[in-house]
Amino acid sequence: MRTHRRLLFTGLLLFAGLLTLAWVAYQPATIPVDSIAEEPYYQNPALLEQAWANPVATAYRDGFEYQINW
C-alpha cells in the first residue's frame, strides 16, 4: 500500500513538472514596443488642431469624454 502511494505521488509530481515545463516552453515571446512619447509628432499642438478640424472629429469635439481607468 505504501509503495502505491509513493508511485502515485511520484507520478503526480512528474506530471506537474511536465505541465510546468510545457507551459514555460510555449510562452509567446515578448515584443519590445517603442514609445511614441519620444517622437516629435506626439501631442504636437499644430497636428492636434489639424486632427480636430476633420469632419468626424468636429462632431465629437464638444462632447468627447475620455475613459477613466482606475
C-alpha positions in Angstrom: 0.0 0.0 0.0 2.8 2.4 0.9 4.5 1.6 -2.5 1.4 2.5 -4.4 1.2 5.9 -2.6 4.8 6.6 -3.5 4.3 5.7 -7.1 1.2 7.8 -7.3 2.9 10.8 -5.6 5.9 10.4 -7.9 3.7 10.2 -11.0 1.7 13.3 -10.0 4.9 15.2 -9.3 6.3 14.2 -12.7 3.1 15.1 -14.4 3.1 18.5 -12.7 6.7 19.1 -13.7 6.0 18.2 -17.3 3.0 20.6 -17.4 5.1 23.4 -15.9 7.9 22.7 -18.4 5.4 22.7 -21.3 3.8 26.0 -20.0 7.2 27.7 -19.8 8.3 26.4 -23.2 5.3 27.6 -25.1 5.0 31.1 -23.7 4.8 33.7 -26.5 7.9 35.8 -27.0 7.6 39.4 -25.8 8.0 42.0 -28.5 9.6 45.3 -27.5 7.4 48.3 -28.2 8.9 51.8 -28.8 7.0 54.6 -27.1 5.6 57.3 -29.2 6.1 59.8 -26.4 9.6 60.5 -27.7 8.5 61.2 -31.3 8.3 64.9 -32.4 4.7 64.4 -33.6 3.4 63.2 -30.2 0.9 65.7 -28.9 2.1 68.4 -31.3 -0.4 71.3 -30.9 -0.5 72.1 -34.6 -1.1 68.5 -35.6 -3.8 68.1 -32.9 -5.6 71.2 -34.2 -5.4 69.7 -37.7 -6.8 66.4 -36.5 -9.7 68.1 -34.6 -10.6 70.0 -37.8 -11.5 66.8 -39.6 -15.3 66.4 -40.2 -15.7 63.4 -37.9 -13.7 65.0 -35.1 -15.7 68.2 -35.1 -18.8 66.1 -34.4 -17.2 64.8 -31.1 -15.1 67.8 -30.0 -17.6 69.3 -27.6 -19.0 66.0 -26.2 -15.9 63.9 -26.1 -15.2 62.2 -22.8 -12.0 60.2 -22.0 -12.3 56.8 -20.4 -11.1 56.8 -16.9 -9.3 53.6 -16.0 -8.8 53.1 -12.3 
